[in-house]
Amino acid sequence: MNSRNASSEIGTIVTGKASLPNPYIGRFAPSPTGPLHFGSLLAAVASFLEARKHGGQWLLRVEDIDPPREQPGATDAILTALDAFGFEWDGPVTYQSDSRSDHDAAVQSLAAAGKLYRCGCSRRDLAAAPRGSLGIIYPGTCRDGSNTAEAAHRVLTDDEPIVFEDRLQGEQSQRLESESGDFVVLRRDNLIAYQLAVVVDDYLQGITEVVRGIDLMDSTPRQLWLQRLLGYPAPVYCHIPVVVNEQGQKLSKSHGATGVSFERKSTTLVAALELLGQGPPRDLHTGSLTEIWAWARVNWNIDVLEGVTEIAAGLHALAGNENGLS
């Protein structure tokens, strides 16, 4: 995805300068593919404090729509960790799987509008296809139809630029057809794809701002495209930098990040605030969670992260090896 000036071409999706609506509704939406690691904790802290700064709600949604990738006990482990670190969410925890009927209705709406087609391509069929930031750039092989017994459903795209203003990363642009390709919204195993599920659920919950890691920013144009096709309003997007290890790899489960430790919760929470550029005072390391959150609510300023795309873990005071940061 490129940073660029907004296009005036017909058909271009352009969102204006990011401004926050009132009332504010934010969310944190972890996937139960493992315990809460330090990188996810950063996203939770940022989204929580931004919601509280604006006097808004902070919703907690478990994105449990991919059973083959989910780990037994991961949901309980994530909720336990968030509670242990003192997060306070508004309303009950919601589960993406409970919205399946709404996801199916969105698929039917796209199909009725002529925006979907069956795709029988296997990974082997697409082995020679070009790749982009989101993986394979689908070449449109099945746009004229597929007679395979098992098929995914892809949404049609075009090559007009989708331009949006990210609150931290500035103006972004992506041409879906050439940079991403038509993408799957219903998998061949009949599971709803992430891109559609997150758009439908954000709409159902009235989410007004999405604060999340920059590793998901390249997905935003796909979500804006679906919002346009479904007639949904677009939330404001705010992508925070990701933490990288000494090898420049994103802190994630795939690169060995383990669950956050409960042994030194105050130290870990203060480390998160340090990595997010908030400059907590030194004596806060010995404070209680209540004292740390009280300081953070008063002093939170997400604007210090403007234009920052990654944070080197080794440059900051961290909570130790148990958080997978060294």
N, C-alpha and C positions, 0 to 999 in steps of 0.2 A: 504494500500500500504506500502511496506517495503523498507527501505534503505538497500542496499546490494551490493555486488561486482557483476560486470557484468558476465553473464553466457556465456560459450563458446558453449552451446548446439546449434545444428542446428535448425534453425527456430526462434531463439531468435531475437527480434528487439532490437538493441542497438544503441543509439545515442551517439556520442562522447562527449568530453568535450565541454561544451557550449562556442561557440565563436560567436561574433556578425558579421553579414554580412554587406556589404556596397554596395548599399545604404540601409539605415535603414528605415523600415516602421513599425510603431507601430499602435495601435488602442485602443479605449475605446468603449465598446459595451454594453451599459446598456439595460435592459429589461424594457418596460413601464408598470411595475406592481405596480408602485407607484412613489412618488417623489424621487428626489436624496437625499439619507440620508448620514450621515457623513461617514459611512463605504465605500460607493460608491465613495464619494469625495476623500478619501484616494487613492483608486485605480486609479481614474482619475489623481490625482496629480502625482502619481508615474509613470504611463505610459506616461503622457505628458512630464514630466521633463527628463525621460530616453530617449525619442525620441529626444528632443531638445539637450540633452547632446551630442548625436551622430550625430547631424546635420541632423536628419532625419525627416520624415513626421509623423504626428499624425492624424490618421483618426478617424472619429466619425461615428459609425454604430449603429442604433437602432434595437435591436433584437425583432422584432414584429411578431413572428411566432406562438404565443400561445394566440389567441384572448380570450379564456375563462378566462385567468388569467390577462389580461390587464385591466387597469383602465382608464376610459375616462379622457382625458386631461393629462395623465401621460407623454406622449411624449413631449408635449409643456412645461410642468413643468420642465422636465429634461433639455431640451435645454435652457430654460430661466435661470435655475440655473447655468449651465455651462458658459453661456454668462455673467451672473452677476458676477461670480467669476473671470472673465478675461481669460478664456481658449480660445485659438486660434487654431482651427482645420484646417487642410489642405483639400481643396476641399469641395464639397457639403456634407451635411449629407446624408448617405445612409441608406436604410431600408432593412432589411433581407427579408421581404415579397416580395420585388421586384425580388429576386433571385429564386423564386419558380421553374421556368423552369430549372434552373441549378441544383437545388436540385433534381428534378424529374429525370433529366438525370443521376445524380449520382446513384440514386436508381436503374434505369434501367441498368446501368453499373454493379452494384453489382449483380443484378439478372442474367444478362447474363453470369457472371463469376461463377454462381452457389453458391454465397456467402449469399443469402437471402432465407428465408422460411417464410411461413404464420404461424401466431400464433394466435389461438383462445382462449388462456387462459384468464380468468377473474381474477380480484384480489382475488375473493373467491377461485378460483382454486389454487392460489399460496399462500394462507394464511399460509400453513404449510412449505413453502420453507424457507431455511436458509437465513439469511440477512447479508449483508456486509456493507462497508462504503457508498456504493451508493444505498443501499436499498436491494430489493430481489435479491438473486443470482439465476438466472433462471436455473431450473434443466434440461432444454432441452426437455420438454414434447412434443413439437410439431415438433421436428427436422425431424420426418418422415412424416410430413404433417398435414394439418388441413382442414376440410371440412366446417367449420363454415362460415356463410354468411358474417359476419363482422370479419375481422382479421387484426392484426398488422403485420408488417414485421420485422423480427429480422435478424441481421447479425451473421453469424457463427463465433465463436472464437475457439481458441485452448488454451492449457495450457502451451505453451512455455512462459517464462518470457519476458515481455516488460520492457526494462531498458532504462532510460533516465537520463541525467544530468541536473538538475534544477540549474539555475544560483545562486540562494540563498540557496536552501534547499539540494543541493548535489544530489548524485545518488539515484534514486528511481526505484523500481521494482514492477511489478504487473503481476500476472497470471490471464488473463481475465476469462477463462472458470471456474476456481474454486473460484476466488475471486469476480467475477462480473457476469459471465454468458453471454450467447448470449443476445445482447441488441437491443432495438427497434430503428429503423431508420425511419419508417413510421408508424404512429399511426393508430389505428382502425377508428378514426374519420377523417382520411386522412390528418392529419396535419403532417408536417415534424418534427421529433424529434430534439432536440437541438444539440445532438452530431454530427449528420450529417450536419445540417445547418451551424454550426460554422466552421467545417472543410472545407466545400465548399466555404463559404464566405471568410475565411482567405486566401484560395488559389486564389480566384478570385481577391482579393485586393492585393495580393503579400505581405502579412504580413510576416515580417522576425523575429519579436520577440513579444511574448504575455506576457505582464506584467499584472497580475491579482491577486486576493486574493487566499490564500492558501486553502480556502474551495473548490476551483475548481481543486486542484492538482490531486485528485483521478480520475477525469474525463480525465486527460491527456493521460493515456494509451489507452483508448477507441479511442481518437482522433488520436493518433499515428497509431493505428491499421487501422482505416479508411483511413488515409493518405497512408499507405502502400498498401492497397487493391486498392485504386483509382490511385495510381502512383503519388501522390502529394509529393512535398518536405515538410519536417517538419520544422516549425519555431523553434527558441530558446524559451524555456519557463522559466519564472521568476515569482515565486509565493511569493508575499509579505505577511507578517503576517496579521491576522485579529484582529480587536479591539473587546475585550470582556468586558461585563459589570461586576458588582460586583458578579453576580451569575455564571460567567464564560461562559455566553451565547454570541455567536457571535452577534455583532451589525447588526441587519437586520430588515426588515419590520415585519417578523413573531414574533420578540421579542420586538415589540413596537417602533422601531426606526422611528422617524418622519423625514420629509424633513428638509434639512439644512435651517437655518434662514438667511435672507438677511440683518438683522438689524446690525450685526457686522461682516461684511464679512472679514475685515482684521484680526480680532481676530480669526475667524474660520479658515482662511487659514494658519495663523501662527501655530495654534493648530495642524493642519494636518501635517505641517512640523516637529513640535516637536514630534508627535507620530511616524513619519517616521524616527526619529533618526537624524535629520539634524542639531539640535542645533542652531536654529536661534537666533540672538542677541535680548536682551530684548526690545531694542528700536524699533524693527521691528513691534511690536504690534500696534504702533501708525502710522505706515507707510501707504502709499497708496497701492492699489493692484499692481500698476505698479512697485513700489519700492520693494514690496515683491517678485514678480515674477522675477525681475531683480536680486535680491540677490539669489533666489533659483536656477536660471539657472546657475549662476557662481559657486555656492557651492554644487550643488546636488551630492550626493554620495550614490548610492543604496547599496553599499557593506557593509555599517554599519548594514544592516538588515540580513546579512548572518547567517543562522541557526536559526533565530528568527521566531517562528510560531504564536505567539499571543502577543498582547499588552494589558495590563490591563488599561482600560480607566481612572480609578481613580488615577493612578500614575502620570498623566500628567496634565499640565495646559490646560483646555479645554474651549470650547466656550460657555458652559452653558447648562442649562436644555433644551433650545429650540432645541438642536441638539440630544436629546434623549440619552445623554451619562451619565446620573446620575439618 
